[in-house]
Amino acid sequence: MRKSIAMATTAGLALALAACGGGEAAAPSASTAPAASGSASAPAEAKTLEGVSLEVAAKWTGSEQTNFEQVLKAFEAKTGAKVTYASTGEDTGAYLGPRIQGGSPPDVAILPQPGLVQQYADQKALKPLTAEVQKQLDDNYTPYWKELGSADGQVYGVLVKAAHKSLIWYRDQAFQDAGAQPPATWDDLVKTAQTIADSGTPPFSLCGASGWTLTDLFENVYLSSAGPENYSKLSKHEIPWTDASVTTALEKIGQLVGKKEFLLGGSSGALQTDFPTCVTQVYGQDKSAMVIEADFVGTTAEESGAKLGEEAKYFPFPKAGDTEPVVLGGDIAVALKDSKGSMELLEFLASKEGGEIWAKLPGYLSPNRNVSPDNYPSDLTKKLAETIISAGDAVRYDMSDLAPSAFGGTDGKGEWKLLQDFVRNPADIKGIQSKLEDEAKKAWK
């Protein structure tokens, strides 16, 4: 559910960010992107894939598909290959499963969840990355991303596209009216929320009916308060949900959700508000001051009439501990065939060259640390890219997307439901932890 929302809105966000980028040049259109034309001048001897045809499958449609096809055109111009794009639709697994079983998978697929890497590796459907592709990973990515695309010690995937989930968006007028400033720490956030509440505006429009937004909130607090190492352990259920580090994170979240005046409509109203309604309540309806969610909030804010960078602003998720949290979602490219050209395409997508071509187009953030933020078409996207790079080894992937879907990705079940129960009764921390651990044990059997 959250995947469809994020993928549908990210492209629109970047278009909006490009539009509000002040005096910067507009992002290149599909027909004028410099990527393909710049690569077309590559020497003929470099075109090692003349006559080779490849098929790439991903869930992107609309402008996201158009922009990715520009990246593919740059690869074609560089190598001489012919690449065909196929959209999987929202359910990538439902599209790929029958094709894998029928022996006719696409050469390359881009998966929206790391869990699918393990699933297809278990089915012997993936091809291990060559030394050349792994070198690009070693040169351009932190070791964590290499691990994320691995299964049973073998590296299969390249994280090619990111969504930034460590943001809090705010309505500037509400902050001005309350005399509030964007906070840098969790304690400051609680104080800022109280200042805004005292001014007569509920500080938070919480998207509690969409359980995935609560997992995003938990992940940011937990990464910051428990640290990257514990985050990785909890994401694999190597430490229990009854651990003291989880208690600390829930106690901090309770400082927000435990105050009725902090939530628009109280806990009951918060649990009846889905995404993107929570965004329109902040911007289109001016009912609240802040919404806690990812970069794709910007699209709904603009659709609600707010100008990005003016009325609709964001600040980094405040530190709740020693770590500045940077949590990403993203998409992982894998090879499903040993066909000539599949690894060359993955090598290109993992390279600085491929990332910079994509970064010049709307709707994209790169996890590649060597893709300069100067490539992005607006100040806001540059800043998002800078936070990814500066976080270095502390960046972590969305924890609930790393979990078995029965625990971390099912509406009304597992972590989604239990965090909703916590919002309903934030005093019962130990009880919620016990239930989370019970559900985790079932999911990680």
Steps between C-alpha positions, in 0.01 A plus 500: 500500500767749600705400196228603259463834679870569505562404139200694377601817679878516485511606138248774564702620798817537299317688227368735764839537663654586165232763449576668833877489464534876466733616228626152414461359155195284451544124501555357151195359329482148369570622150795720594671305778876542462565143603427323177642763270814534711563127486425478130847635421669199658751340261370221283744249646337550843168364373555144609133399495405574138214269400421401861139535620407525868173523692476691828194474727407747775180635653546856378244663275436856380778751550709259708499255209579777252800616702634150555473438126728801450760323715454187289548707184831623637602138557393414144704788360804394702486127424294451184248277681125522442304511828125445532315611812208305651286632786420237763209693650465546874557132590850426373493149643175413323652613169838332537385175662330344195776618267768345721303177529443498125870538427466841330591767756622845396877540484496753783232580757483785748351383828315733740589299811827340619299200622441403138876458455503223758177351361631475144844389616333212683330412170840506320353769274777760543843529345789598730661834421824486307825639636457807277160584650621432852791740440247774423325418826826511694602828337166680524296357787544441871533132600146504640347534152705205375368294790145613424521353149644171623355165599683219677835673452458551123456848350212528252364855507581867446298768681431744217234741632423638845214664690595720797286416805665705775311827467238703684304741283352816649274790410708813526212729600412277795859521623506877455171543683633299795847658493650153450820393327584165334647275772830311480449248781213286626471699821481817293227341286292427810550859619413637155186287492395643837563856380283442193229330705498796739443730200175316428612276211536121536868437421467166317273358237582134554427256217408225746245321282788415264702271725814526290543865602525390863774251410688786332468707818625213715792429266629855515478519877653155541789561260585822680461373856628142462758553225562337161634170640195431714276614214653234275461236770137582570421501126619137488339409833844434646392690809145472638234769485493481879853645507562814707598690184146454367361616834702822471375570149136440593535720808622784278217454250261498795610854579322604179207262462428497874389864502151548365565865411799400284287301251235645273181327616685330786603135472158405362522759224858402420404135461223596258729713281674334209777611271468736312208653695744585778692719255194688375401567861829687546510689173167509319291535817751675733378287791840391628866599488705188421487164326764232550580325173732463201602717208183412310293715739600794280279390212182495710598828665529667162175344381344657812615844387818541704820619334798280577778687671260776609188377681596133479840445660675210670772439756709185556350252743635624838760297683346283771842370601858506375424426134348737247247264339493448125254226404455419132262299291611398154517265205752224430607387151575130448582276206266209424690376195861429408432681174771711341452856618307445825805545722621790286171677566526440876858628489378817324216555750744456791754742352555868572429568131161328505400660829588851383299458180195397704553772762459773237144379436199554728382240752833358610730477800818293479647283776832517308738702719700620199204661324549867577196690635582766240333275243154543649257752349403691818636618833263276695598178320866597532457530876329161520785343303756668726345348811520153344868546417595661832332223700748252353498159666219602738234499222249219538222354286135507603485233772144386439583437134785274610266294716276215384186665362278327760679705765610822331279551199140389552214736576327414828764248608842477659698818556249723319211400730703492820643848450145619441408334830789686660368835375165402648661417838859629523520414871514126424858486371590162648178345375557626146861379506388154608245483217754628246741227607230233475415610145868521405563145618220376276627694198866397536433128544 
